[in-house]
Structure formats: structure tokens, C-alpha cells
Amino acid sequence: MTGRYYEGFEVGETIEHATRRTVSEADNQEFCDMTMNQQPLHLDAAFASETQFGERIVNGLYTMSLAVGITIPETTDGTIVANLSYDDVEHPAPVFHGDTIRVQSTVTDKRETSDGERGVVTMRVEVFAVNREDEPLVCEFERTVLSLKRAHDATGD
């Protein structure tokens, strides 16, 4: 287990996630296929070439899902009870095939549950395309989780 217990989160702390991922055409295609999203902006090169983007863009929900996955090892791996919400999702810039993304999470709030046995932690997750000169922000959102407290971990770890 590499995740943090509730006590390990500090409000204001920014966690730079070490894992990066280059998004491939196959990633985008498979995600669109699995979710039955046939939006031509994601899949049809001819259609996308005539849009403001000039080429296909990666499905924004894939970008968000990938970002959550990248955050897991340093945040909630083995210490989460549940994801409670994803809020204020924005995609200020597109992700293109071949973009490499990096992710950082900033702890914005934490509080104990009313019974004191667990904690609620909110993080602002930001996703950047690092292969581009200006490293644009391509996705951001708040993720709120219900976290185990060390003293109440049922596994005894």
C-alpha cells in the first residue's frame, strides 16, 4: 500500500505525481469504443481537420480518468473508502494524440467524519501537457475522497 491515511494529508500541500503518460491514438480509440462515444472530433481525422483544433482531440473523460489513475499511488492506494465526488471539471485546452501528461494534486480541504473514524479529503487535480512549449493546463477538477484513518484501518497496517 502506498496511499496516505487521512492524517497524512496536509491542506495546502501539492503532490507532484511521478508517473507521466503519453496518450496514443489507440488509447483514445479504445476509450471511445468502450464508452460508446462516437464523437467524430475524437475519431474522424477528416472531420476534425475542419474544426478549430485542426486534428482529432482526445476524449476529455479519458484525460480525466487517466489523471485520477496517475494520482492513486501517492494519494489513496489502499487507504480509500470511496470516491465521493468529482466537481468543477474543466478542460481549458485539448489533449492531442502524442501528448505526454503530468499531474499534480493540491490538498484544498480535509475534515473528520462525524464519528471521527474516517476523514474527507478534497484535492484540486491539475493535468498538464508537458511536451508542448507552454505546458498548457489541459484538465482540472476537484476530487473528494473518504479516507481511512490510521487508527481505524481494518487491515491492521
N, C-alpha and C positions, 0 to 999 in steps of 0.2 A: 504494500500500500504506500502510495506516495503523496496522497492528498493531505489537506490540512483539516484538522479539527477546528471547530468554531473558535477556540481560544487562539489559534494560530493566525487568524486574520486580523490585520490592523487597518482601521479606517484611514484612508489617505495613501496607503501603500500601493505602489504599482508593481505588478508582477510581469516581467518580460519573459514570455514563453519561448523556450529554446527551439522548439520544433518549428520548422518552416515547411511549406509545401508549394510545389509548382503545380498549378492547375492545368490539366491536359484537356484536350478535346474529348478524349474518352471519358474522363471524369464527368464532364458536363453532359455528354450524351447519355451516359448510364443513369445519372441522377434524373434527367428529364424523362427517360424511359420508365424508371421505377416509380416516379410520381405522376406519370401520365400527363406531363406538361409538354405540350407540343407547340409552344410559342415559337413562331418562326424566327424571332430575334435571337433565340438561343441555338437554333438548329439549321436554319436555311441561309447559307452563305450569300446567295444572290439577293434574297430579301434584305438581309442585314446590311449588305453593301450600300443599299439605298437609304439607310437610316442615318441619323445624326452621328452614330458611332462608326459607321463605315465597315463594320465587321461584326461577326457574332459576338455576343457577350455571354458570360457565364451566368447561369441561373442564380439569382440573389439568395434564394433559400439554401442552395448548395454552399455558397460562400459563408453564410451564417452558420450552417450546420458544421462545416469544416472548422470554423473558428471555435465553436463550442468544443469540438473534439480535441483540438490543439490545446485548449485550456485545462482539460481534465487532469493530466498528471500532476500539475503544480497546484491545483485547487481542490478538487473533490473526489479524486480517485480513491474509492473505498471508505470515504468519510461522509458521503452524501446520503440523506434520507430520500430527498426528492427535489427535482427542479420545480419551483413554484411558479415562476413566470419569466417571460421574455418581453421586455417593454421598450418603447421608444426606438424601434428598429429603423435605421436609416441606411440608405445606400447612396452616399454622396458622389461616388464615381464608380464606373463599371469595372468589372474584372474581365480580362480577356484571356483566351487560351494562351498558355505560356507564362502568365503572371505568377510570380512567387510571392506568397503572402506570409506576413508575420503578424503575430497577435500579442496584445498586451491587455491585462485586466487591472483595473484600479478599484480597490475596495471603497465603496461610497457610503455604506451603512452596515451596521450589524446590531442585533439585539437578541436577547434570550427569549425563548418562548415563555408563555405564561406559567408553565410548570417548572421552568428552569432546567429542563433535561436536555434541551437542544437549542440551537441558535439559528437565526435567519440572517443570511449574509447577502448583500447586494453588491454586484460588481459591474462597472462600466467596461464593456469589452470593445476594443478598437482593433480594426483589421487594416493593414497597410499593404500596398503592392510595392515591394522593395526593389524590384527590377527596373522600375521607372525612375527617371531622374529626380522628380519631385516627391517620390514616395507617397502618393496620394492615399488619403483615408478612403477606403472602399466600402466599409461597412462598420456600423457601430450600433450597440444595443445595451440594455441593462439586463443582467441575468440575476435572478434571485433564487437562492437555494436554501433548503432546510438542511442544516449540517449537524452531525453528531458532535457532542461534547466529549472530550477525552474521558471524563469520569463516568459517562453513561454509555460507552461503547460496548455493545452486546458481545463483541468478539473477544474482549478482554485485552486487546492490544494497547 
